[in-house]
Each structure stands twice: as structure tokens, then as C-alpha cells.
Amino acid sequence: MTEELALNYIGLVKNITSKYNFRSDYDDLFQAGMVGLQTALQKYDSSKETSFTDYAYLWIKGEVLKAINNDYGVHMPSDVYKLSKDIKETREYLSQNLGREPTTFEISYMLGISEEKVVSVMNAITTPYSLDNSYLDDDYNLYNKIALIEKGYDVGVLDLKEAINGLEESERDLITSRYYQDMTQKETAETLGMSQVQVSRKESKILEKLRTQIS
């Protein structure tokens, strides 16, 4: 991949950045998007059945959302920022010890705070793309696989689309809101007539179901 080729994809960076510049400074997000593009250029493997455009899209958007998260961390109140770090550390600790993603109830129990508080803080610091602790590795995380399959590309998880289609209608509605329409848990709760805690719990169960079916 050459620098000349990178220039051909600046329009893609601008397109993605423009969708999120209401959350942070446009120039900062554009620079983050360019970092994503450069990473995609370096890591792209043409032997995989994914076009470069779609591979780059994921890296660019991932870096833009990562920059937004970092910006939130800088501007959020210090007590919320500290609690967000405690939640992150507790989540990682429980994941390692339980061998699965912990529920918001388990995190709240460990920290001695309400489940509603955990959900509120997690929504303040996360985006729909932060589906797991890994961040856009070469094999893609589960969200990226879902996103690409929705767009009709083979990403090596042949049963995932079937697994999604096999979900109950209410489960598909939640997944659609969160991961295809980029809604936050709060927005999803309002759309589906649920509480944020209910969305968080149900989402965790759905993702665990999908992981089990495609493993």
C-alpha cells in the first residue's frame, strides 16, 4: 500500500469523521481517522475475503470512537472518571476469573454501588463499538464480524448471520439498535421501552448466546 493509495481514502475518513464531529473537535477526530487509515494500510491482508475499503472503514471508525472516548475521559468530572477506572478494572478482573463477560450486577456487587450507577457510568464512557476488551485486532472482534456480515461480506464466521436470524424478535431489535444503528444503551432503552439496566442485562445475554453459537 502506498501513500498515493492512502490519499484515495481520505474521503472515507472525512465521511466517517463528519458523522461524529458533534461530539468532539472535527480536526482531532479527522487525525484519529487518519491514524486508523494508516493502521489499515499496514495491517491489511489481501488473502482474507474482505475488501480493503471495508477493512479500512472499521479501523477508521474505531480510532474515531476511541478518540471520542478519550475526550470524554478528559472532560468528565473527576469522581466519575475515577469510578469509570474502577469499573474497568473490576470488569477485567471478573472477566479473567469468571472466564466470561461479567454482568453489571456482578460489577456493582464487587464495587458496592448500585447497578444503575454502573450502567450510567459505562454509558458515559463507552460507545456502541466497545463490545469487548480487545480493540480491533487482526481477527476482528465480534462487533466487526456482525457489521461486515450485515453488509454481505464473508469474514470467516459462517454461522453468525444464521445465529442472529435465530434470535427472538426482541433480541434482534436490541442488536439492531445497538450495533447497526449505533445507538447508546440509553437511546436503545428509550426506543424499546426498557430501562438502561434491562438493556445492559439483555445485551450481555444476547452476546453470550451469539459467542456460544459461533464458537
HELIX and SHEET records of a PDB file:
HELIX    1   1 GLU A    3  LEU A    7  1                                   5    
HELIX    2   2 ILE A   10  SER A   18  1                                   9    
HELIX    3   3 TYR A   26  LYS A   43  1                                  18    
HELIX    4   4 PHE A   52  HIS A   75  1                                  24    
HELIX    5   5 SER A   78  LEU A   98  1                                  21    
HELIX    6   6 THR A  104  LEU A  111  1                                   8    
HELIX    7   7 GLU A  115  ILE A  125  1                                  11    
HELIX    8   8 LEU A  142  GLU A  150  1                                   9    
HELIX    9   9 LEU A  160  ASN A  165  1                                   6    
HELIX   10  10 GLU A  169  ILE A  175  1                                   7    
HELIX   11  11 THR A  176  TYR A  180  3                                   5    
HELIX   12  12 GLN A  185  LEU A  192  1                                   8    
HELIX   13  13 GLN A  196  ILE A  214  1                                  19    
END                                                                             
